[in-house]
Amino acid sequence: MSDPMTVIAQHWDSTPVPIETIIRDIGLPLSYEAMSDNISGYIEREDGSYRIVVNANHAPTRQRFTAAHELGHYIYHRDLLGEGVGDNRAYRADGTDRPNANIRPIHERQANSFAANVLMPRHRLVAVGGESTAALAARFGVSQEAMRIRLGR
């Protein structure tokens, strides 16, 4: 397994940031499976390591954010994950078949912040001032809502 932050740094100047490549370069399996619409994805322990699974039915922008969110759990909350955790559309374990009492709302916010920082790096956003939210969202491969939140618009 490669150091996650080193791997992220190697890809951070690409637009959009190649989150699938980052996850795989870190050494985590990533797959896409059909799930009910209210489930975004999950991270689970498998054969002594973890794997990330993303809802194949969601929009590509949401899939990218979910993958980055689950990577955030892996990097920051591995000591709390146990067998893993699922995330609903609101990025909470409520209503999933992978609840985890160790993962609290603060941990979900940390994973969301991590995902936003990885997919929309501040140093890249500063360099593209003046573009519309829609244009930036398209360029970075994220939803307009995620970009609006990231930019504080």
N, C-alpha and C positions, 0 to 999 in steps of 0.2 A: 504494500500500500504506500502510495506517495503522500507526502505532506500536503494536506488540502489547500492551505493558504499559498504554498509555492505553486501548486497547479493553477489555482485561480489567477495568481499574478501573471503566469505565462500566457493566459488567454484574455486578460482584462482589457487589452487595447483593441480587441476585435469587436465589431458591431454588426449584428447583435452578438453579445457574449455567448459562446457556444456551450451552454449549460450541459448538454448531453455529453459532449467531449470531456468537459471538466469532471463530471461524475464518473465516467468510465476511466479517465486517466487516474483518478484517485483510487480506483480499483473496486468500485461498487457496481454491481449489476443494476441496470435500469431497464424497466419494461413498461409496456402500455397494455392495459387490460380494460375491457368493457366493464363498467361499474354503473350503479345507479347514479342518477344525475346529482344527488345530494352528497356524493362522496368524491373528493378531489384526488385522493391518493393515500399512500401509506408508506412507512418504512418498517421493515420487519427483519428479525434475526433469522438467518438461514445459514446453516452449516458453519456456525461460529463467527460469521460476519453479518453484514446487513445488506439488504437489497431495497431499492426504491421502486415503487410501482405507482404509475400515474394513470388517471382515468382517460382511456382512449377516446371516449365520447365527448370530451370537453374541447373547447377551442384551443388551437395551438398556443396562443398567448397564455391562456390559463395553465396549460400543460407545462409550459416553461416555468411559470411562477411556482406551480406545485412542486416540480422537480427541485427547484432551488430551495423552496421551503423545507422539503424533506432532507435535503443536504444540510441545511441549517441545523435541523434536529441532530443529524449525525455528528456534525462538528462540535456543537455546543452542549448537547444533552445526552451524549452516548452513555454517561454514567446513570442516567435516569430511564433510558429506553427499555431495558429489559428485553422482552420479546418484540417490542416495537410499539407503534402508535398509528392510528388512522386519523385522517383529517377530513371533516365535512367541508361543505362549500365555504363556511365561515372560518376554516382552518382551526377547528376545534375537534376534539375526539368524541364529543357528544353525538350519539346516533350512529356511530360506526361500529363495526364488529371487531375493532381493535382498540378498545378503551385503555387508557393508562393513567391511573390516579397520580402518578409522579409528574406527569406533564400538565402544568398549570397554565392559566391564561398568560402569565408573564413569559413562559417559555414559548408559547405560540406567537406572542408579539415579537420575541427575539428572533424566531425563525422567519417571520414576515419581514422584519427589518433586514436580516441577513439576505433574504431573497431579493429585496429591493436594491440593496447595496451592490450585490453581485451583478444583477441584470441591468442595473442603471447606475453604473459607477459615477460618482460625483465628478471625477476628473474628466470624464467623457462628456458629461452634460454641460459643464462649464464651457467647453470648447465649441458648443453648438448653439450658443445664445441666439434668441430671436426666432427660432422655429416654432411652429404651432405645436400644441400638445399632440394633436393627431399625427403630425409628421414625425415627431420624436418617438411616439409610441410605435409607429410602423418601423422606424429605423432600428429601434432597440428590441423589437419583437415582444412587446408587452401590451397590455390593454391600455386604452386611453385613461381609464380610471386609475390604474396603477401609476401611470406617468403623472397624472394630475396630482395624486397624493405625494409622489416623490418630489415634484417641483413645488409643492405647497400652493397650487393654483386652485 
